[in-house]
Amino acid sequence: MTGYGKTGLVLTEPILHELSSKGNKGIDLPVSGTKDYTQDSQIPNSLLREDISDFPELSEPEIVRHFTRLSTYNYSLDGGFYPLGSCTMKYNPKLNEVVSQFEGFAQAHPLTEDEDSQGILRLLYELQEDLTEISGMDTVCLHPSAGSHGELLGMMLICAYHESRKDFNRKKVLIPDSAHGTNPSSAAICDLQTVTVKSGPDGQIDLTALNELMDEDIAGIMITNPNCCGLFESRFEQICEIVHQKGGLVYFDGANLNALVGMARPGDMGADVLHFNTHKTFSTPHGGGGPGAGPIALKKILEPFLPKPVLVKKNDFFHWDYNRSESIGRVRSFFGNTGVLIRAYCFIKTLGASGLREMTETAVLNANYIKNKLENHFDVPFKNQNCMHEVLLSDKTLNEKQVTTLNIAKALIDKGFHPPTIYFPLIVHGAMLIEPTESESRATLDHFIDTMIDLAEKPVEFFENLPQKSYVSKVDEVKAARTPVLRWEKIRS
Ligand SMILES: *Cc1c(COP(=O)(O)O)cnc(C)c1O
C-alpha cells in the first residue's frame, strides 16, 4: 500500500511496518557494545540483541502523524453526540485528566509504606465515604477494575455469606430477562445457575413470576435499577422483601446509577450489595473496553468477607488492614484502578451534593425530552411511563416498510452521530436504547431529534449501502468471516 492520509473517504493509513524506511530514527540511543552504552545500561551485554529483524524505523514526526491521523478516523465523544444507551458516554471533564496525572498520584508506587502515602490514601478513603453516602450502604470496597468485576466480587461475597451460615443449598440466582449479559456471566463464574425472571407487560419485573421462582435454593437476585429498558423498577422494595423472606440477598447492578444519584439510594430501597461503574456515572473516557473502575458498596452483613486489604482510618492515620480472618482473599493486585478512582473523586468533589442531584435531574429530563419528541415517529414500547436517563425505541412501525434498526443506525453515522445501543435489551424487537446524558445541549438534542424524524420518514431504498461517509463503509461480513485476515504479513516483492 502506498500513500497515506484521508484519500477521499477511504481508510488508507498504512501500519508502522509499511511506513518504515531503513535508517530512519525517532530517538538516538548509544550504540550497543560501546563504552557509553555499557556504562548507562543495567542489562548485561550477553542479553542484548544485535538487531531486531523487521523492526519499524521511523522518525518522530512520522510516528506522531501516524497516530494523530489514526485518532481522527474513529468517532469520539470529544467530536460529537454519542447516545450509546447503558454505556453513559458523558463528557469527561479535562480537569479530571490533569489531576489524575499529578506526579504525586501518577508516580505513587503501590508498595510505598502507608506513612509515606497518606495523601493518596486520604483521597481513596474520602471516595469510599462519598460512595457509601451516595449509595446508602454501610461500606465500600474500591478494588474491582470494572463494573463486571464488581458484579463478580459482589456475587462472591453473597456466596461467602451463605457458606458462613452453612447454607450450602443455594446454587441458583434470579436474573430478569432484560439484564445485561455480564450478570449471568458473573453468576456462572461463581458456579451459580441462572434462573430467568420474566418482565411483565410494563417492562418491569413481574412479582407473580418472582414469587413462583423464589425458594430456599436461591442465593439471591441481580437487578438493574433503572432497568435496561430505562424504566425505574417501582416495585423494588417488594422484590427485596420477597427475596429476603426466603433468605436470599439482593445484588443491585448500579450501571444506571446516574439516574438516581442525589435522588434515591439503593441501600434505603433494600439492596445488600451493588457496584458502581465510576467510568459511567462519574465520567472517565471508557470507549474501546477500558479503563474502568467498579467499586462495590455493601451492607454490614457482607463486610467480614471483603477482599484484602481493607482501607481503614485510625486516629487520622490511613492504612491497609490485612488482618481479616473471614476475607475471601484478593481479587486483584494492589488496590484498584487508582487513576480512574481519582477521576471519580474529582467529578464528585467538583459537583458537590447539589451538583450531583442536578446532574441526575438533567440526564432524566434530556431522555424524556427525546422520548416526547420522538414518540409520534417511532414505536416506544413503554410509552405511558416516563423513562429515566435513557429512552427505548423499537423498529416495529418501521418494519411495515422493511426498514430496520440496523438501517437507522448506519444512516445516523452518515449524519455525524454515533448510533445508540441497538438490539439490546433483548426483550424488545429491534431495540434502540438512547442515552443522551446530562452533558448535551438543547441544540444538540434538537439536531439529533430532527435527524431521527427525517430518517423515520425515509423509504427503504434510502438506506441501501449506508454508511457512505465513514472511513470504513459497509463491510463485507461474509468475506470477513470466510477469509479472515488476522495477521500482518510482509509483502515480499
Ligand atoms: C456497562 C454495564 C455493565 C458492565 O460494566 P463494565 O464496567 O463494562 O464491566 C453491567 N451492567 C450494566 C447494566 C451495564 O450497562
The ligand as a Gaussian input file, in Angstrom:
#p B3LYP/6-31G(d) Opt

LIG

0 1
 C      -21.820000      -1.435000      31.484000
 C      -22.712000      -2.360000      32.221000
 C      -22.185000      -3.445000      32.963000
 C      -20.726000      -3.852000      32.921000
 O      -19.861000      -2.849000      33.331000
 P      -18.342000      -2.795000      32.813000
 O      -17.755000      -1.667000      33.592000
 O      -18.409000      -2.538000      31.339000
 O      -17.711000      -4.118000      33.120000
 C      -23.061000      -4.210000      33.716000
 N      -24.380000      -3.956000      33.717000
 C      -24.923000      -2.954000      33.002000
 C      -26.408000      -2.719000      33.040000
 C      -24.113000      -2.121000      32.214000
 O      -24.641000      -1.138000      31.481000

